[in-house]
């Protein structure tokens, strides 16, 4: 029983140390971390160039491009 209590206390101290360290280094609470991750994953970035094929109405436009 004492062995189980010791292991639980050590794990709890490690988790609290990580939370305190994150707060100490960044100045923000660790509970805001999931919100920041989701916001970064959901950022919409515009594609740099269209992947659709381009059709030219006149052959002169194609010659100017090459």
C-alpha positions as CSV (number, residue, x, y, z in Angstrom):
1,X,0.0,0.0,0.0
2,X,2.8,2.4,0.8
3,X,4.5,1.5,-2.5
4,X,1.4,2.4,-4.4
5,X,1.1,5.7,-2.6
6,X,4.7,6.5,-3.3
7,X,4.3,5.9,-7.0
8,X,1.1,7.9,-7.2
9,X,2.8,10.8,-5.3
10,X,5.8,10.8,-7.7
11,X,3.6,10.8,-10.8
12,X,1.6,13.6,-9.3
13,X,4.7,15.7,-8.6
14,X,6.0,15.1,-12.1
15,X,2.7,16.3,-13.7
16,X,2.5,19.3,-11.4
17,X,6.1,20.1,-12.2
18,X,5.4,20.1,-15.9
19,X,2.4,22.3,-15.5
20,X,4.3,24.8,-13.3
21,X,7.3,24.8,-15.6
22,X,5.1,25.5,-18.6
23,X,3.5,28.4,-16.7
24,X,6.8,29.7,-15.5
25,X,8.4,29.6,-19.0
26,X,5.5,30.9,-21.1
27,X,3.4,32.9,-18.6
28,X,0.3,31.1,-19.8
29,X,-1.7,28.3,-18.2
30,X,-1.2,24.8,-19.5
31,X,-5.0,24.4,-19.9
32,X,-4.9,26.9,-22.8
33,X,-2.5,24.7,-24.7
34,X,-5.2,22.5,-26.4
35,X,-7.0,25.7,-27.6
36,X,-3.7,27.0,-29.1
37,X,-3.0,23.7,-30.9
38,X,-6.5,23.5,-32.4
39,X,-6.3,27.1,-33.5
40,X,-3.0,26.5,-35.2
41,X,-4.2,23.3,-36.9
42,X,-7.3,25.1,-38.2
43,X,-5.5,28.0,-39.8
44,X,-6.5,28.4,-43.4
45,X,-3.6,29.2,-45.6
46,X,-4.3,30.2,-49.2
47,X,-2.7,27.9,-51.8
48,X,0.3,29.6,-53.5
49,X,-0.8,28.6,-56.9
50,X,-3.9,27.1,-58.4
51,X,-3.7,23.4,-59.2
52,X,-6.5,23.7,-61.9
53,X,-5.4,23.4,-65.5
54,X,-5.2,26.7,-67.5
55,X,-6.8,26.8,-70.9
56,X,-5.8,29.6,-73.2
57,X,-8.2,31.3,-75.6
58,X,-5.6,32.2,-78.1
59,X,-2.3,30.5,-78.8
60,X,-0.4,33.9,-78.4
61,X,-1.0,33.8,-74.7
62,X,0.6,30.4,-74.5
63,X,3.6,31.6,-76.5
64,X,4.1,34.6,-74.2
65,X,4.1,32.4,-71.1
66,X,6.9,30.1,-72.4
